[in-house]
Amino acid sequence: MATIAPLAQAVSEVVRDGDTVAFEGFTHLIPFAAGHEVIRQGRRDLTLVRMTPDVIYDQLIGAGCAKKLVFSWGGNPGVGSLHRFRDAVQNGWPVPLELEEHSHAGMANRYVAAASGLPFAVLRGYVGTDLPKQTDNIKPITCPFTGEVLTAVPALRLDSAVIHAQRADRKGNVQLWGITGVQKEAVLAATRSLVTVEEVVDELEPRPGAVVLPSWVVDFVAEVPGGAHPSYAHDYSVRDNDFYQRWDAISKDRESFGAWLAGVA
């Protein structure tokens, strides 16, 4: 059953040095506040997993939290490059960063396989790409029924998963809606999980299209209003486009990034 706790306590319980961890969210509901708490707590040697690593992973990488990135696309959406990401890959600063690249479909199917308790996923999504030549754990597999050659990728099992949602009730049942990605699958694929929420309410109201994570699949819930900023939480906040623009300048230079990092820490 989920425990409702302050953010610092929840992060200390869920995200540990050396973890394979996903901070998932697609366009909105990106768990920035939790990521910043990971930076404050000085976590190290993390394997960061995400379908679309953007600014939050740029921040975690620049802070020296990560040793590896498992991903399918990376960038500052609508702006350009992730400069701390580039610096880590090209120059090993602040620490070298290992890369494991997949397609969007491959990442999504890997999450689903882990959430389903399966050892691997099978799909057509890599046919005609060079990714199998670049990533060791993308392998051909022959269908035993049709003889078609497909692609297998291993289940994406996580030590920890962190997501943001709109609401939880006092029992720890979580409700999220709007544009949803693989948040549910990430939680189900993880040994430990944390959901930050805009508010904790007495009772969850039915909402068409909402995803509900029952309390028995969530370890910790932390009430963090605005916890997705500068991304947004549908019906609670709007995207801070100006911050994404500012981040490009902040992150280009190690000194300006260091000043930002000091403010977070």
Secondary structure as UniProt FT lines:
FT   STRAND          3..4
FT   HELIX           7..14
FT   TURN            17..18
FT   STRAND          20..23
FT   HELIX           32..40
FT   TURN            41..42
FT   STRAND          46..50
FT   HELIX           55..62
FT   TURN            63..64
FT   STRAND          66..71
FT   TURN            77..79
FT   HELIX           83..91
FT   STRAND          98..101
FT   HELIX           104..115
FT   TURN            116..117
FT   STRAND          120..123
FT   TURN            125..128
FT   HELIX           131..134
FT   TURN            136..137
FT   STRAND          139..142
FT   TURN            144..146
FT   STRAND          149..154
FT   STRAND          158..169
FT   TURN            170..171
FT   STRAND          174..176
FT   HELIX           183..188
FT   STRAND          190..201
FT   TURN            208..209
FT   STRAND          211..213
FT   HELIX           215..217
FT   STRAND          220..223
FT   TURN            225..230
FT   TURN            234..236
FT   HELIX           241..252
FT   HELIX           254..264
//
